[in-house]
Structures are given as structure tokens and as C-alpha cells.
């Protein structure tokens, strides 16, 4: 919110002028109101492996993260460039593999990669779109510099929190939005439905039927699945509601079975089709991959896009962007050491107490080491893991992440944040929702923003200037 000299940064000036006039006791009461609203609405997430905390409220902070319109336009160009490159990379990886032939990407990165699906080789999804919904995790490392921390091209989550955070802020402080012009995010569900419909197979009619496939009520993101289906006017289905009938995936209704044209799946690849992948899965639809390869249904995101989430692949994204766009990346990566390389492994082992080490397929803040805050025992344990399976890890420097203020009992206090903009891709183009989800590490000094690890969320404003 403030520059180093204590002056208020330009994007925050109108908000700070409003905040200075507010009674601190009123703001605290509003915080309780927001929590009660989230509880009544059912805005929760599940934590696996914790019997005493199956379902939790996601912490919400009322101080928005504010980005100027000019800065957002610059960011958007970099995000669009990266997402277009990701989609082209997916197509190439399942067809001619020109990037492998050119020597830009080592073949070993996907030959032994569980996220790469041989069942997708030679197949092009309807509309040639693989990455229908993408979340790009960004961190600010300087006044005018953002870096990409992670790509989420498999099943990015969190968009429901982005929408509910905005709705909650507008309900509690309507006068604030009259004073500060903020770009809207409420049209995301409508844009998502239109984007998915544009990717429907040729066999679909003028109004494609869209459904959201959820693993069920015990999934950590079930609230989001139900929320998006409701907001889009789509059906919310589980695998047991669906079956293959007449070479189409159809859902059971009171009037019999009805075909689905587009399936927005929130089920991982391995559980999608027990006839093709995990035979023990009861979450998917037997035979859906045959229907998909026959061109009779669109699956969003396409099976096999999890390769793009691989953190070893991430380390090659600058080369991937340049290879498919012919341009230098507008958004840089964080420096990354690939532990599969002997020289990199030696450096990482020699500097474990200074680095962040992550599992290649890890997510949610689990399975990682933050060297500067780790105990000597944890560093020793991680050293053994690295030496045993170095190819499972990458390492990055401990970044000086930017901070945003949160409202505490003692007033404003800085906490580390990241930003996940949500991107929709269709044959009609790329659409980036202005703002996205800001995740905040509510613990003082913490660099882990995931809700399952003690983080929270806040509204993200892009100014309409």
C-alpha cells in the first residue's frame, strides 16, 4: 500500500483515503459479518488426512489487493503469451514433438512422466484447445516486476473464492465501490459457459449441453464445483450419473438419458475412465475416452494437460514460449535448478538452508522445503530424499515476495501474497479475468499462501483507468 518513504502508492490512494475515515471497531465487526456470510453461504474447503477438520472456512481479509489498469494491461500481455504457448506446446507434445526434435526440451521429461498420456497421441481436441481454463500463479518481486511461480493447466481451482470475495466486499462496503472504479469479475461464469460452448464438438447443436463433473461432496473443492455449475446454469454430475449410450456420454435425468456435449471435469486423469486408466476408479465414466477420441464430447481441460503443471517442465517455459511464439517471454520464470542435473543437484545439496525445494508433481504447499525456516532435522531428511530421487525435485531461491496489508486486531500489518489470474481459452481467443485470486500468508513471516497451510484470500482489484 505504501512506498518505502511512507507515501501511499498511486493505486491505493482513493482506498486509503476511504479507509482512514472508517472506525476500527466497525471494520472488526465487518470482519465478523464476512465470516458469518461465508459460513451461511457454505464457502468452505476440505483438508484431507485431518479427522478433526474435514471442512473449514477459508480465511478472508477485507483489505483488497489493488493493481492499476495500466499495470494489468502489461501483465495481461505476458499471461496471454504464456497461455498460447502452453496450448501450442500441448498440441506439439502429442503430435510431431518438434520441440523435442529441436533439442530444446529433453525427451526424458515426458517419457517417464505419469502426466503424459500416450492415449492422447495423434488426437486433437475439438477446437484444438487443450488448456480451456488456466491459472497462472504470479509473484511480485519488485515495483514493476512480476514473475511466474507456477502454471496450473490441469484443473486450476479458486475462482469461486475470487467471485465470492468480490460479492462479499460489495455487500459490506457498497459506498466504496462508488468511490473507486474497479473492473468487474462477476461475468466470469457467463464467459466460462460461452468459452466451453465454443469448444463443443461438431456434433453438438446450437446450444451445447455443459456439465461439471465432480468427485463428490468430500472433494476439497466441492463448493467450487457446485458454485460454478449453478452460476453457469450447467448440470452438476458425478460419474455414477453418467454412462455411454449410443456412442455419446449421457446423463441420467427424470426423462431418461440426455447427451452431454462439454464436460468440465474436476476429476484427475487417472480416475476419468476406468477402462483406460485406473481400473479401480468409481469417479469416472467407463468408455468416455473412446467417445472423446471419436469427437463426440469435449473434455475440459483435455486429458494429459497435467504435463504443463510439472515443475521440471516449468523450468523450460522460457524456451517453450520462445519456441512457439518466436518472442522472448514477457513474464520471467523464477530461477530454477533441476535436481536431475548432477551439477544442479550438487549446488542444491550445498545450499539447502538457503533454497526452496519442491516436488515436481507437488501442489498445495505440501512436500516442499523452505530452507531458511526449516529445522536442521527437516533439512537432513530432505537431503536424503534428494539423494535418493533427485529427478523428483526442483529448487528455487527464496524470493523476497511483495507484501500487502491485512487487517489485524492491532491495525494494518504486511503479509506475503501471490496472485492467480484465471484465463479462458477457446477458438475465439483468450480471455483473462481482471484480477484473479490473491492468496495471502496470514502468519507473520510465512511464505506459504495455500489455504490448507494457514493462508487466506483477499479481493483483487484492477482499477478501471
Secondary structure, DSSP 8 states (H G I E B T S, - for coil): -B-TTS-B-GGGHHHHHHHTTS-HHHHHHHHHHHHHHHHHHT-EEE-TT-TT-SEEE-EEEEEEEEE-HHHHHHHHHHHHHHHHHHHHHHHHHTTT-HHHHTTSS-THHHHT-TTS-GGGTT---GGG-S-SEEEEEEEEEETTEEEEEEEE-SS---HHHHHHHHHHHHHH-HHHHHHS-B---TTHHHHHHHHHHHT--TTS-SS--EEEE---TTSTTHHHHHHHHHHHT-EEE-GGGEEEETTEEEEEETTEEEE-SEEEE-S-GGGT-TTTS-TT-SSS-TTHHHHHHTTS-EEES-TTGGGGG-HHHHTTHHHHHHHHHSS--SSEE--EEETTSHHHHHHHHHTGGGEEEEETT--TT-SEEEGGGS-HHHHHHHHHHHHH-GGGEEEEE-----EEEEEETTEEEEEEEEEEEEEEEETTEEEE-SS-EEEEE-STT-----GGGTEEEEEEEEB--
